[in-house]
Amino acid sequence: MVPAADDEFAKDLGEFDSLEALRGKIRQQLLAAEERRADRETKAALVEALVGRPTSRCPRPSSSVT
């Protein structure tokens, strides 16, 4: 049997005074997880762009230099 999603359920978890407080915490955690995912994707794209970039090379010395 699934418990009712109400204030009593939230209070039984020990950390929340109401169902709204529980929902707020879950919402906050989901938003934080989404931010971390977006940061990972941005960093991965940056690394990919840098790895794919041609490297600069020093010019070869001229063979006429003695």
C-alpha positions as CSV (number, residue, x, y, z in Angstrom):
1,M,0.0,0.0,0.0
2,V,1.3,3.4,-0.9
3,P,1.1,6.1,1.8
4,A,-0.9,9.3,1.1
5,A,1.2,12.2,0.0
6,D,0.2,14.6,2.8
7,D,1.7,16.6,5.6
8,E,1.8,13.6,7.9
9,F,3.9,11.7,5.3
10,A,6.3,14.6,5.1
11,K,6.5,14.8,8.9
12,D,7.2,11.1,9.1
13,L,10.3,11.7,7.1
14,G,11.5,13.7,10.0
15,E,13.0,16.7,8.2
16,F,9.8,18.4,7.0
17,D,6.9,20.2,8.6
18,S,4.6,20.0,5.6
19,L,4.2,18.4,2.2
20,E,5.0,21.7,0.6
21,A,8.3,21.8,2.4
22,L,9.1,18.3,1.1
23,R,8.2,19.3,-2.4
24,G,10.3,22.5,-2.1
25,K,13.3,20.4,-1.0
26,I,12.8,17.9,-3.9
27,R,12.4,20.8,-6.4
28,Q,15.7,22.3,-5.0
29,Q,17.5,19.0,-5.4
30,L,16.3,18.5,-8.9
31,L,17.3,22.0,-10.0
32,A,20.8,21.5,-8.5
33,A,21.1,18.2,-10.3
34,E,20.1,19.9,-13.6
35,E,22.7,22.6,-13.0
36,R,25.4,20.0,-12.4
37,R,24.4,18.2,-15.5
38,A,24.5,21.4,-17.6
39,D,28.0,22.3,-16.1
40,R,29.3,18.8,-17.0
41,E,28.0,19.1,-20.6
42,T,29.5,22.6,-21.0
43,K,32.9,21.4,-19.7
44,A,32.8,18.4,-21.9
45,A,32.0,20.5,-25.0
46,L,34.8,22.9,-24.0
47,V,37.3,20.1,-23.7
48,E,36.2,18.6,-27.0
49,A,36.6,22.0,-28.7
50,L,40.1,22.4,-27.2
51,V,41.2,18.9,-28.1
52,G,40.0,19.2,-31.6
53,R,41.8,22.5,-32.1
54,P,45.0,22.4,-34.2
55,T,48.1,22.8,-32.1
56,S,50.5,25.6,-32.9
57,R,54.0,24.6,-34.0
58,C,57.3,26.3,-34.0
59,P,58.6,27.0,-37.4
60,R,61.3,24.7,-38.7
61,P,64.7,26.2,-39.0
62,S,65.7,27.1,-42.5
63,S,68.2,24.6,-44.1
64,S,70.2,27.6,-45.3
65,V,71.2,28.5,-41.8
66,T,74.9,27.6,-41.2
